[in-house]
Amino acid sequence: MKEFESSVFISTEGSAYKSRVRGSFKNAYFADAMSELELLNAIFKAISLEPKVLVVDTINKFFRMSRRLEDLLHPLILLKRFSKYGKVLLIWEVSMNNKVSGEKLMRYFSGDVLRVTKSYVIGNLRKCKFRITDEGVVGCLE
């Protein structure tokens, strides 16, 4: 978890996530983005901080609302460029019928696509049971 010490968390879903992750990560920067422009600004600022890990939760929020391709494409292009220097974790919201808004772009821009359920991570042609404890994630994650 040492790599998370220099990380940036950008949320388009409000600030409730901060209390869940703040205690686990030292020197983490948190940003809230409530519009497409705020998301782009937060990504630019995050990149300038040169973090080891950059997390965006959820990347497809504004695209789901506007259905404008640029609301998803512009942030993804910036994050793809950054991924040459650090790790990027994008969380995508799934609809009630298990559909992802922008799925084709998600699969194009992502190295790995994992589906997380209550007790399983499914991806890379395997299903892994896991549990989150105070010590971290326990299971078949590598």
Contacts in CASP RR format, 6 or more apart in sequence:
PFRMAT RR
TARGET T0000
AUTHOR 0000-0000-0000
METHOD contacts of the structure
MODEL  1
MKEFESSVFISTEGSAYKSRVRGSFKNAYFADAMSELELLNAIFKAISLE
PKVLVVDTINKFFRMSRRLEDLLHPLILLKRFSKYGKVLLIWEVSMNNKV
SGEKLMRYFSGDVLRVTKSYVIGNLRKCKFRITDEGVVGCLE
1 24 0 8 1.000
1 25 0 8 1.000
1 136 0 8 1.000
3 52 0 8 1.000
3 53 0 8 1.000
3 87 0 8 1.000
4 24 0 8 1.000
4 25 0 8 1.000
4 28 0 8 1.000
4 52 0 8 1.000
4 53 0 8 1.000
5 25 0 8 1.000
5 26 0 8 1.000
5 27 0 8 1.000
5 28 0 8 1.000
5 52 0 8 1.000
6 27 0 8 1.000
6 50 0 8 1.000
6 51 0 8 1.000
6 52 0 8 1.000
6 53 0 8 1.000
7 25 0 8 1.000
7 27 0 8 1.000
7 28 0 8 1.000
7 29 0 8 1.000
7 51 0 8 1.000
7 52 0 8 1.000
7 53 0 8 1.000
7 54 0 8 1.000
7 55 0 8 1.000
8 28 0 8 1.000
8 29 0 8 1.000
8 30 0 8 1.000
8 31 0 8 1.000
8 46 0 8 1.000
8 49 0 8 1.000
8 51 0 8 1.000
8 53 0 8 1.000
8 54 0 8 1.000
8 55 0 8 1.000
9 17 0 8 1.000
9 18 0 8 1.000
9 21 0 8 1.000
9 28 0 8 1.000
9 29 0 8 1.000
9 30 0 8 1.000
9 31 0 8 1.000
9 55 0 8 1.000
9 57 0 8 1.000
10 30 0 8 1.000
10 31 0 8 1.000
10 32 0 8 1.000
10 33 0 8 1.000
10 39 0 8 1.000
10 42 0 8 1.000
10 43 0 8 1.000
10 46 0 8 1.000
10 54 0 8 1.000
10 55 0 8 1.000
10 56 0 8 1.000
10 57 0 8 1.000
11 17 0 8 1.000
11 18 0 8 1.000
11 30 0 8 1.000
11 31 0 8 1.000
11 32 0 8 1.000
11 33 0 8 1.000
11 56 0 8 1.000
11 57 0 8 1.000
12 32 0 8 1.000
12 33 0 8 1.000
12 34 0 8 1.000
12 39 0 8 1.000
12 56 0 8 1.000
12 57 0 8 1.000
12 58 0 8 1.000
12 59 0 8 1.000
12 61 0 8 1.000
12 62 0 8 1.000
13 57 0 8 1.000
13 58 0 8 1.000
13 61 0 8 1.000
14 32 0 8 1.000
14 34 0 8 1.000
15 30 0 8 1.000
15 32 0 8 1.000
17 57 0 8 1.000
18 30 0 8 1.000
21 28 0 8 1.000
22 28 0 8 1.000
22 30 0 8 1.000
29 46 0 8 1.000
29 49 0 8 1.000
29 51 0 8 1.000
31 42 0 8 1.000
31 45 0 8 1.000
31 46 0 8 1.000
32 38 0 8 1.000
32 42 0 8 1.000
33 39 0 8 1.000
33 41 0 8 1.000
33 42 0 8 1.000
35 62 0 8 1.000
36 62 0 8 1.000
36 66 0 8 1.000
36 71 0 8 1.000
36 74 0 8 1.000
39 56 0 8 1.000
39 62 0 8 1.000
39 75 0 8 1.000
40 74 0 8 1.000
40 75 0 8 1.000
40 78 0 8 1.000
43 54 0 8 1.000
43 56 0 8 1.000
43 75 0 8 1.000
43 78 0 8 1.000
43 79 0 8 1.000
43 82 0 8 1.000
44 78 0 8 1.000
46 54 0 8 1.000
46 82 0 8 1.000
47 54 0 8 1.000
47 78 0 8 1.000
47 82 0 8 1.000
50 85 0 8 1.000
51 86 0 8 1.000
52 86 0 8 1.000
52 87 0 8 1.000
53 86 0 8 1.000
53 87 0 8 1.000
53 88 0 8 1.000
53 89 0 8 1.000
54 79 0 8 1.000
54 82 0 8 1.000
54 86 0 8 1.000
54 87 0 8 1.000
54 88 0 8 1.000
54 89 0 8 1.000
55 88 0 8 1.000
55 89 0 8 1.000
55 90 0 8 1.000
55 91 0 8 1.000
56 75 0 8 1.000
56 79 0 8 1.000
56 88 0 8 1.000
56 89 0 8 1.000
56 90 0 8 1.000
56 91 0 8 1.000
57 91 0 8 1.000
58 91 0 8 1.000
58 92 0 8 1.000
58 93 0 8 1.000
59 72 0 8 1.000
59 75 0 8 1.000
59 76 0 8 1.000
59 79 0 8 1.000
59 90 0 8 1.000
59 91 0 8 1.000
59 92 0 8 1.000
60 72 0 8 1.000
60 92 0 8 1.000
60 93 0 8 1.000
60 100 0 8 1.000
60 101 0 8 1.000
60 102 0 8 1.000
60 106 0 8 1.000
61 93 0 8 1.000
62 71 0 8 1.000
62 72 0 8 1.000
63 69 0 8 1.000
63 71 0 8 1.000
63 72 0 8 1.000
63 101 0 8 1.000
63 102 0 8 1.000
64 93 0 8 1.000
64 101 0 8 1.000
72 102 0 8 1.000
72 105 0 8 1.000
73 105 0 8 1.000
76 105 0 8 1.000
76 109 0 8 1.000
79 88 0 8 1.000
79 90 0 8 1.000
79 109 0 8 1.000
80 88 0 8 1.000
80 109 0 8 1.000
82 88 0 8 1.000
90 106 0 8 1.000
90 109 0 8 1.000
90 110 0 8 1.000
92 100 0 8 1.000
92 101 0 8 1.000
92 102 0 8 1.000
92 106 0 8 1.000
93 100 0 8 1.000
93 101 0 8 1.000
94 100 0 8 1.000
94 115 0 8 1.000
95 101 0 8 1.000
100 106 0 8 1.000
106 113 0 8 1.000
107 113 0 8 1.000
112 123 0 8 1.000
112 124 0 8 1.000
113 123 0 8 1.000
114 121 0 8 1.000
114 122 0 8 1.000
114 123 0 8 1.000
114 124 0 8 1.000
115 121 0 8 1.000
115 122 0 8 1.000
115 123 0 8 1.000
116 122 0 8 1.000
119 129 0 8 1.000
119 130 0 8 1.000
119 131 0 8 1.000
120 127 0 8 1.000
120 128 0 8 1.000
120 129 0 8 1.000
120 130 0 8 1.000
121 127 0 8 1.000
121 128 0 8 1.000
121 130 0 8 1.000
121 141 0 8 1.000
122 128 0 8 1.000
126 140 0 8 1.000
128 139 0 8 1.000
128 140 0 8 1.000
128 141 0 8 1.000
129 139 0 8 1.000
129 140 0 8 1.000
130 137 0 8 1.000
130 138 0 8 1.000
130 139 0 8 1.000
130 140 0 8 1.000
130 141 0 8 1.000
131 137 0 8 1.000
131 138 0 8 1.000
131 139 0 8 1.000
132 138 0 8 1.000
END
